[in-house]
Amino acid sequence: NLLICAPTGAGKTNIAMMAVLKELKEHMYGGMLIDKTWKIIYVAPMKALAGEVVEKFSQRLRHTGVLVRECTGDMQLTKTEIMDTNMIVTTPEKWDAITRKANSIINQVKLLILDEVHLLNDERGPVIECLVAR
């Protein structure tokens, strides 16, 4: 577990990328993905930021074969798309809805990144608290 508290522009996204690369290394051999049954979940505080995160991480991970997709209220993924996606960028409310289902993918999650965790002290705090507890 790691908690990063730093001002805007200090490099928190780069630290998240390092965590993603560390996890990715566990599923690669010879520069190729050998196992695609794992998930990395990036919980962004709002839909607008989720799109930016997908764009940034997709660009940085384009040579690895990792598929990054957005799953928010506006961007739905089918079950097949969820299963094919390695890194899902979502909002707290959407991830809460996904993980409440009986056939949840939660057992496949190897890394959970919570962006803007200070929202615990906000009206959305209980949702984020539930996500961490699961």
FENVEN-V516054 format. One record per residue. N is the residue number from 1. RES is the residue in one small letter. PSI is psi as a letter, one per 30 degrees, with the letter a starting at -180 (* if undefined). NEAR is the number of other C-alpha atoms within 12 Angstrom. Layout:
# FENVEN-V516054
n={N:N}
res={RES:RES}
psi={PSI:PSI}
near={NEAR:NEAR}
This chain:
# FENVEN-V516054
n={1:2:3:4:5:6:7:8:9:10:11:12:13:14:15:16:17:18:19:20:21:22:23:24:25:26:27:28:29:30:31:32:33:34:35:36:37:38:39:40:41:42:43:44:45:46:47:48:49:50:51:52:53:54:55:56:57:58:59:60:61:62:63:64:65:66:67:68:69:70:71:72:73:74:75:76:77:78:79:80:81:82:83:84:85:86:87:88:89:90:91:92:93:94:95:96:97:98:99:100:101:102:103:104:105:106:107:108:109:110:111:112:113:114:115:116:117:118:119:120:121:122:123:124:125:126:127:128:129:130:131:132:133:134}
res={n:l:l:i:c:a:p:t:g:a:g:k:t:n:i:a:m:m:a:v:l:k:e:l:k:e:h:m:y:g:g:m:l:i:d:k:t:w:k:i:i:y:v:a:p:m:k:a:l:a:g:e:v:v:e:k:f:s:q:r:l:r:h:t:g:v:l:v:r:e:c:t:g:d:m:q:l:t:k:t:e:i:m:d:t:n:m:i:v:t:t:p:e:k:w:d:a:i:t:r:k:a:n:s:i:i:n:q:v:k:l:l:i:l:d:e:v:h:l:l:n:d:e:r:g:p:v:i:e:c:l:v:a:r}
psi={k:k:k:k:j:l:l:k:g:f:g:e:e:e:e:e:e:e:e:e:e:e:e:e:e:f:g:l:k:h:g:k:k:f:k:g:g:l:k:k:k:j:j:k:f:l:e:e:e:e:e:e:e:e:e:e:e:e:e:e:g:e:f:f:g:k:k:k:l:k:j:a:e:f:j:k:k:l:e:e:e:e:e:f:k:e:j:k:k:l:l:e:e:e:e:e:e:e:f:f:k:e:h:l:g:e:f:f:k:f:k:k:k:j:k:h:f:f:f:f:g:l:f:g:e:e:e:e:e:e:e:e:e:*}
near={10:13:15:20:17:15:10:11:10:11:14:21:28:17:20:27:26:19:23:34:22:16:25:31:19:20:25:19:12:10:14:16:21:17:19:25:22:31:33:40:45:44:38:34:32:27:25:20:21:34:28:22:35:34:21:21:33:27:18:21:22:14:13:25:24:35:31:36:34:40:37:30:22:15:21:21:22:14:14:11:18:32:25:22:30:38:42:46:45:43:38:39:26:32:36:29:23:28:25:17:12:10:13:19:29:29:17:23:27:26:31:36:38:35:31:28:29:20:20:20:13:14:12:21:19:19:28:32:21:18:30:23:12:18}
